Amino acid sequence: MGPLRIALVHSFYASAQPSGENEAVRDQARALRAAGHEVTVVAAHTDDLARSRLYPLRAAATVATGRGRSPVAELRAFGPDVVHVHNLFPNFGRDWVRDWHGPLVATLHNYRPLCAGATLYRNGSPCTACPDGDRFAGVRHGCYRESRLATAPLAWANRRGPEGDPLLHRADRLVLLSELSLRTYRRAGLAAERAALIPNFVDDPAPPPVGGTGERWLFAGRLTAEKGVLELLERWPATEPLDVVGEGELLDRAKAAAPRSVRFLGRLDRAGLRGRLPGWRGLVFPSRCLEGAPLVQVEALAAGLPVLAFEGSSVAETVRSRGTGAVVSWDEPLGPVLASAGTRFPALRAHCRRVFEEHFTETTWLRSVEHLYREVAP
């Protein structure tokens, strides 16, 4: 199989809000280049564009109308065999896809085409009101940034459902990152023959030492409502040590809710977190939303770190299907669950590492995505 010319299109989220999507795009560009393909990333960076005072108005207009910045000129200059779109929100328009006639793939990292907030979450639990037909429920509830005004452009863009989205309608194939995400989009009307399940990967670190136990549990993520951090800390036993890695709008409330056994380590960069992962007892994943496919789960598996996931997310489904930890419901007492997991998890470390090596490596991802590209660009 000869090398391809591949264009990745991505609107990079602001660096103030760490994004797994941004990291995934960088990882994929690097992996494709290392495999011998010629790759260009056609990017829009919120950090740069947001310096303009008119940026909020321009972004809202782009989202609502689909008209705005277009990558077509750069794509034509590069002449790709395949275009792979990752994220257009909020800095690229969507109408340009009608003017692009070459092979086109898109990854659905989140639920933005179905939900103004991109998470299918509201008031502590999953919410599917908008994809179920109440298209402007998000406006009533202010689901994007807790603002009806900010939500309105997104709800208007989604008013016709997934098939009314120019990108979803035009793409030759759509990449989903988890079984749960795939089922959710199929229920919303995505045709099965256009969907491809290709999970995220992380580059392979040195194999971690096997047999460690770790003294403390780990939560790593944004301190926001949909991540379940407040509910976790309100239930957390004072006898169990927990480290919280991350920042966000709920930091002060999280600190107030936490028992003394909880330490707040702030934000760690990716390398810093990865280097410390083998030293924790297990990753605790309490997300209240469905999730797409968080990179932190894959990083944990690469480090041989089992996961304690709360019921309802794609991570919980992976843990159950792959046997990489334990799944707990929100109505279970957490103390006995942690005691049991703390006893069982050391023996799971080698298995977690094997699951990573079998399903979530760069090599596995490359094999799947190259096959997909060849299907659309033979």
Secondary structure, 3 states (H helix, E strand, C coil): CCCCEEEEEEEECCCCCCCHHHHHHHHHHHHHHHCCCEEEEEEEEHHHHCCCCCHHHHHHHHHHHCCCCCCHHHHHHHCCCEEEEEECCCCCCCHHHHHCCCCEEEECCCCCCCCCCCCCEECCEECCCCCCCCCCHHHHHCCCCCCHHHHHHHHHHCCCCHHHCHHHHHCCEEEECCHHHHHHHHHCCCCHHHEEECCCCCCCCCCCCCCCCCCCEEEECCCCHHHCHHHHHHHCCCCCCEEEECCCCCHHHHHHHCCCCEEEEECCCHHHHHHHHHHCCEEEECCCCCCCCCHHHHHHHHCCCCEEEECCCHHHHHHHHHCCEEEECCCCCHHHHHHHHHHHHHHHHHHHHHHHHHHCCHHHHHHHHHHHHHHHCC
